[in-house]
Structure formats: C-alpha cells, structure tokens
C-alpha cells in the first residue's frame, strides 16, 4: 500500500467538494421517474442521494472523533439499515440534492480546518482495524466517484434502449 501524499489528499478533498455539483448536473433535466428507478438489486439515484446525505453526517462524526479522541473505536455502519431508517424517500430529489450540498459543505469545511498532523490521527474501525483520517478522506472520495458512476449508469440505462442501431458502439 502506498502512503497518501498531500497531492492525493488535495485531490480527494476537491472531489468531495465537487460531488454535489456533479450530482446536480447529472440530475438536471432528467425526468424524476428515471431518478426513482432502481436497477435490479440496486439502489435508485434517489437512494444514492439519501445514502450520501446520511454518510456525510457519519463521516463528519468519525473525523471529529478521530481528531479529538485517542484512537477511538469506530463502529461499522449497516448502510441498508441507515437508508431504511432515514425516511429519505419522503424527500424530493431536489430536496435531497440540497441536503447533500449542505451536508457536504459542513464536512468539507471541517476537513479544511485539519492540519497534516491531524489527518494522521487514527481510529480503530470494527471491521478493518486501524485507519487514519487521511485514509478516510481518500476512501470518501473513492466512494463518491463510485456512486457518481452508479447514478450515471442508472440514468444511461433507459437511454441505451432507444439508441437503435447505434447500440453496437
């Protein structure tokens, strides 16, 4: 495993800051029905938005604990249980995009206050063991990109059906 660098940490933070705008751009002009449609065995785009909104609150708490406590225990999270318990399906896609934007703003503002030394602080995750704040930062950026790809694929799927002979490409 390679050691994170200031460059990759800065890139990870830039990805986190940019994700809400990317999500808004992906959803712009897309009929709500396409954003509510789930792939087989997958979440819908709205489910992903709820997940990202909830995850930012969890991540902020984790960063604060790792920064403020000495090697705190970090419990694994059951993402399905959090999604179900969130009642996020009661919100419109527009509201969820707003909530993701606000939650992400709080998270990234906090991350910008951390010194390089604070980013090296560690916690003990219940499933993976010792993890540092900078590793969590990189994980969250990777996580964002996976979910952006997931939403793009969900939006693309019904478009694919109507490409006619161009589907060979």
Rosetta blueprint (number, residue, H / E / L):
1 X L
2 X L
3 X L
4 X L
5 X L
6 X H
7 X H
8 X H
9 X H
10 X H
11 X H
12 X H
13 X H
14 X H
15 X H
16 X H
17 X H
18 X H
19 X H
20 X H
21 X H
22 X H
23 X H
24 X H
25 X H
26 X H
27 X H
28 X L
29 X L
30 X L
31 X L
32 X H
33 X H
34 X H
35 X H
36 X H
37 X L
38 X E
39 X L
40 X L
41 X L
42 X L
43 X L
44 X E
45 X H
46 X H
47 X H
48 X H
49 X H
50 X H
51 X H
52 X H
53 X H
54 X H
55 X H
56 X H
57 X H
58 X H
59 X H
60 X H
61 X H
62 X H
63 X H
64 X H
65 X H
66 X H
67 X H
68 X H
69 X L
70 X L
71 X L
72 X L
73 X E
74 X E
75 X L
76 X L
77 X L
78 X L
79 X H
80 X H
81 X H
82 X H
83 X H
84 X H
85 X H
86 X H
87 X L
88 X H
89 X H
90 X H
91 X L
92 X L
93 X H
94 X H
95 X H
96 X H
97 X H
98 X H
99 X H
100 X H
101 X H
102 X H
103 X H
104 X H
105 X H
106 X H
107 X H
108 X H
109 X H
110 X H
111 X H
112 X H
113 X H
114 X L
115 X L
116 X H
117 X H
118 X H
119 X H
120 X L
121 X L
122 X E
123 X E
124 X E
125 X E
126 X L
127 X L
128 X L
129 X E
130 X E
131 X E
132 X E
133 X H
134 X H
135 X H
136 X H
137 X H
138 X H
139 X H
140 X H
141 X H
142 X H
143 X H
144 X H
145 X H
146 X H
147 X H
148 X H
149 X H
150 X H
151 X H
152 X H
153 X H
154 X H
155 X H
156 X H
157 X H
158 X H
159 X H
160 X H
161 X L
162 X L
163 X L
164 X H
165 X H
166 X H
167 X H
168 X H
169 X L
